[in-house]
Amino acid sequence: MTRLNLVLLLAVIASALYLVRVQYESRRLFTDLDRAVAEAHRLELENERLQVEKRAQATPLRVEKLAREKLQMRSATPAITTYATYAEPAAADTGTVGTPARATSGVVR
């Protein structure tokens, strides 16, 4: 009888130790999950902030200002635009099909 009691006592102790270990692991995993959720929330806020900043940086007025200042670009006007025109091939040409005509260009003012 005492042998059975000893075996049962050892089983209860082992069960109690296992229960403590499982509870500890559960708490640790819950803490890790909470940290991961907080990090995901922080990253989501950071992403939203960056999207707003990106939209602010890409406004047409800002892009035009940077193009003028840093790239020294200017608006296209008819006075500085070069148009390319293509002459039609003559009917008495050699007869080759698909050869491109010579391009002539001029500045339109």
Wavefront OBJ file of the C-alpha trace (Angstrom):
o trace
v 0.000 0.000 0.000
v 2.807 2.409 0.817
v 4.366 1.684 -2.505
v 1.185 2.721 -4.300
v 1.048 5.911 -2.221
v 4.658 6.698 -3.157
v 3.931 6.195 -6.867
v 0.835 8.387 -6.644
v 2.792 11.075 -4.766
v 5.463 11.088 -7.470
v 2.760 11.307 -10.161
v 1.133 14.307 -8.402
v 4.507 16.058 -8.036
v 5.369 15.438 -11.704
v 1.933 16.685 -12.734
v 2.344 19.833 -10.622
v 5.780 20.562 -12.105
v 4.424 20.038 -15.627
v 1.504 22.385 -14.872
v 3.880 25.107 -13.633
v 6.028 24.729 -16.744
v 3.009 24.923 -19.081
v 1.693 28.042 -17.307
v 5.094 29.711 -17.539
v 5.343 28.910 -21.261
v 1.808 30.192 -21.798
v 2.604 33.504 -20.091
v 5.820 33.865 -22.059
v 4.012 33.256 -25.352
v 1.271 35.723 -24.413
v 3.918 38.353 -23.645
v 5.605 37.702 -27.005
v 2.240 38.000 -28.766
v 1.516 41.284 -27.002
v 4.913 42.653 -28.062
v 4.326 41.544 -31.650
v 0.905 43.225 -31.739
v 2.416 46.444 -30.352
v 5.200 46.312 -32.966
v 2.655 45.723 -35.746
v 0.667 48.726 -34.565
v 3.822 50.864 -34.469
v 4.774 49.769 -37.989
v 1.272 50.497 -39.250
v 1.442 54.034 -37.840
v 4.899 54.505 -39.342
v 3.626 53.328 -42.720
v 0.719 55.780 -42.598
v 3.085 58.619 -41.653
v 5.396 57.750 -44.549
v 2.475 57.593 -46.987
v 1.366 61.077 -45.923
v 4.923 62.348 -46.241
v 5.232 60.757 -49.686
v 2.033 62.443 -50.855
v 3.272 65.765 -49.499
v 6.591 65.405 -51.320
v 4.956 64.509 -54.640
v 2.677 67.517 -55.045
v 2.792 68.934 -58.580
v 3.957 72.347 -57.384
v 6.865 70.834 -55.434
v 7.880 68.602 -58.352
v 7.832 71.567 -60.722
v 9.891 73.687 -58.298
v 12.514 70.940 -57.936
v 12.617 70.444 -61.706
v 13.279 74.141 -62.233
v 15.840 74.540 -59.433
v 17.790 71.298 -59.334
v 17.416 70.002 -62.876
v 17.277 73.453 -64.484
v 14.268 72.475 -66.553
v 11.810 74.926 -68.046
v 8.270 74.722 -69.348
v 7.776 73.754 -72.949
v 6.521 76.620 -75.088
v 5.983 76.771 -78.844
v 8.969 79.139 -79.091
v 11.422 76.485 -77.895
v 9.709 73.398 -79.248
v 11.216 71.582 -82.203
v 8.768 69.724 -84.388
v 9.890 66.910 -86.672
v 8.063 66.436 -89.960
v 8.472 63.599 -92.368
v 8.411 64.060 -96.107
v 6.322 61.603 -98.060
v 8.359 59.355 -100.378
v 8.179 60.296 -104.053
v 5.994 58.136 -106.286
v 8.911 57.537 -108.674
v 11.101 56.136 -105.910
v 13.035 52.919 -106.475
v 9.979 51.006 -105.422
v 11.248 49.659 -102.147
v 8.472 49.373 -99.663
v 8.920 50.352 -96.066
v 11.945 52.629 -96.367
v 11.610 55.658 -94.155
v 11.598 59.117 -95.640
v 14.121 61.714 -94.655
v 13.173 63.761 -91.632
v 13.227 67.499 -91.728
v 12.946 69.530 -88.624
v 12.444 73.153 -87.958
v 11.841 75.494 -85.117
v 8.359 76.888 -85.028
v 8.124 80.380 -83.616
l 1 2 3 4 5 6 7 8 9 10 11 12 13 14 15 16 17 18 19 20 21 22 23 24 25 26 27 28 29 30 31 32 33 34 35 36 37 38 39 40 41 42 43 44 45 46 47 48 49 50 51 52 53 54 55 56 57 58 59 60 61 62 63 64 65 66 67 68 69 70 71 72 73 74 75 76 77 78 79 80 81 82 83 84 85 86 87 88 89 90 91 92 93 94 95 96 97 98 99 100 101 102 103 104 105 106 107 108 109
